[in-house]
Amino acid sequence: MSLHNVTHRYQGKKALDRVSFVVEKGALHGFVGPNGAGKTTSLKLVCTLLQPQAGRVRVFGEDVVDNIRKVRTMIGFMPDHFSTYRQMTVNEYLDFFAAAYGLPPVRRTEVIEQVLSLVDMNHRQNDLISGLSRGMQQRVGLARVLVNDPELLLLDEPASGLDPRARIELMDILRALRSMGKTIFISSHILSELAELCDAVTIIDRGEIRFSGRIGDLLTNPQNRHTLRFEFAPGSADMRESLAQIEGVVSADKSGEGAGYRVEFDPARLDANQLVVRVASLGVPLVSFSEDRRQLNEAFMDLTTAGVR
Ligand SMILES: Nc1ncnc2c1ncn2[C@@H]1O[C@H](COP(=O)(O)OP(=O)(O)OP(=O)(O)O)[C@@H](O)[C@H]1O
């Protein structure tokens, strides 16, 4: 799936400004941004509910305007607000959507069994949707998106309003769907919620893309490329001076409350392996060392602007 130079205005007001990014086939790709950033607008363009005013949107190579019917067979869109069919049972609800996709009655029964088993809701088939918890309703919403066996799932804030357990269970279902070969594009306000789950992430703010790529690349701070973090055993003596005296070390600062240090070094005089060997031979037990990576929240705050749009 890809957006190329997409601009979208509502009554003259720009909601998306030359937005371009790619979601690889088979990936679980996160879409993160604060309120009003343009996430729902982008999702609506991909799922053909809105037409691009400028730029191109493609789903597995098919243009959403030129090949709208084909695109619709390939996608499943779960909006952020659950539909109003609350007085239907789970079974009636799914049967309704399966019929809308043109599945004959016998096939519908089969498909409903399959999608409910994927989201582990077979035992609630005859319950009214209004009587289900938010987490269960989300599962039914996901089952609904799966009835036409789409290749691309577009999920708008599926985890909002879920308790931590329901969130974790939802993430497990999404991982299972990815392993079945589905491409999943999922939006959220919260970067850390998606970081564990996703292969890649796109960050949008005020209608502009701020980052699109692997989460690891987002966390590697280019300014800190030559910095390692060391954690010594709790209760160790202050190590700043010993660290600073290692040849090639530019600075050594405390990091956090415990015995953690950020050590910046000059790559022309010392490489990371040599630094680790020197630090380990200081005679103070070393608990861990790692590349200094920016915290997710820090990265997100750097890339987005304060205040609601
Ligand atoms: N139908 C509409 N008419 C006018 N303006 C709209 C409409 N839909 C969205 N907007 C505006 O477009 C901008 C982007 O909105 P969008 O819903 O795409 O953001 P979002 O990232 O999904 O936000 P949220 O996280 O709050 O759902 C916002 O400024 C919003 O007010």
The ligand as an SDF file (V2000), in Angstrom:
LIG
                    3D

 31 33  0  0  0  0  0  0  0  0999 V2000
  -15.3100   15.8410    7.6880 N   0  0  0  0  0  0  0  0  0  0  0  0
  -14.4780   16.8190    8.0560 C   0  0  0  0  0  0  0  0  0  0  0  0
  -14.7610   18.0990    7.8280 N   0  0  0  0  0  0  0  0  0  0  0  0
  -13.9100   19.1050    8.1630 C   0  0  0  0  0  0  0  0  0  0  0  0
  -12.7090   18.8960    8.7510 N   0  0  0  0  0  0  0  0  0  0  0  0
  -12.3670   17.6310    9.0180 C   0  0  0  0  0  0  0  0  0  0  0  0
  -13.2260   16.5220    8.6940 C   0  0  0  0  0  0  0  0  0  0  0  0
  -12.6120   15.3780    9.0690 N   0  0  0  0  0  0  0  0  0  0  0  0
  -11.4230   15.7540    9.6070 C   0  0  0  0  0  0  0  0  0  0  0  0
  -11.2700   17.0760    9.5780 N   0  0  0  0  0  0  0  0  0  0  0  0
  -10.0950   17.8480   10.0370 C   0  0  0  0  0  0  0  0  0  0  0  0
   -8.9490   17.3200    9.3960 O   0  0  0  0  0  0  0  0  0  0  0  0
   -7.8620   17.2020   10.2820 C   0  0  0  0  0  0  0  0  0  0  0  0
   -7.3840   15.7470   10.3520 C   0  0  0  0  0  0  0  0  0  0  0  0
   -8.4180   14.9620   10.9570 O   0  0  0  0  0  0  0  0  0  0  0  0
   -8.3180   13.3750   11.1230 P   0  0  0  0  0  0  0  0  0  0  0  0
   -9.6400   12.9110   11.6530 O   0  0  0  0  0  0  0  0  0  0  0  0
   -7.8590   12.7760    9.8570 O   0  0  0  0  0  0  0  0  0  0  0  0
   -7.1830   13.2520   12.2360 O   0  0  0  0  0  0  0  0  0  0  0  0
   -6.8000   12.0180   13.1980 P   0  0  0  0  0  0  0  0  0  0  0  0
   -5.3350   11.9440   13.1850 O   0  0  0  0  0  0  0  0  0  0  0  0
   -7.5600   10.8030   12.7980 O   0  0  0  0  0  0  0  0  0  0  0  0
   -7.3160   12.5610   14.5880 O   0  0  0  0  0  0  0  0  0  0  0  0
   -7.8500   11.7460   15.8840 P   0  0  0  0  0  0  0  0  0  0  0  0
   -6.6890   11.0220   16.4170 O   0  0  0  0  0  0  0  0  0  0  0  0
   -8.2910   12.8590   16.7830 O   0  0  0  0  0  0  0  0  0  0  0  0
   -8.9510   10.8540   15.4210 O   0  0  0  0  0  0  0  0  0  0  0  0
   -8.3570   17.7580   11.6070 C   0  0  0  0  0  0  0  0  0  0  0  0
   -7.9650   19.1020   11.6940 O   0  0  0  0  0  0  0  0  0  0  0  0
   -9.8460   17.6400   11.5230 C   0  0  0  0  0  0  0  0  0  0  0  0
  -10.4780   18.6340   12.2980 O   0  0  0  0  0  0  0  0  0  0  0  0
  1  2  1  0
  2  3  1  0
  2  7  2  0
  3  4  2  0
  4  5  1  0
  5  6  2  0
  6  7  1  0
  6 10  1  0
  7  8  1  0
  8  9  2  0
  9 10  1  0
 10 11  1  0
 11 12  1  0
 11 30  1  0
 12 13  1  0
 13 14  1  0
 13 28  1  0
 14 15  1  0
 15 16  1  0
 16 17  2  0
 16 18  1  0
 16 19  1  0
 19 20  1  0
 20 21  2  0
 20 22  1  0
 20 23  1  0
 23 24  1  0
 24 25  2  0
 24 26  1  0
 24 27  1  0
 28 29  1  0
 28 30  1  0
 30 31  1  0
M  END
$$$$
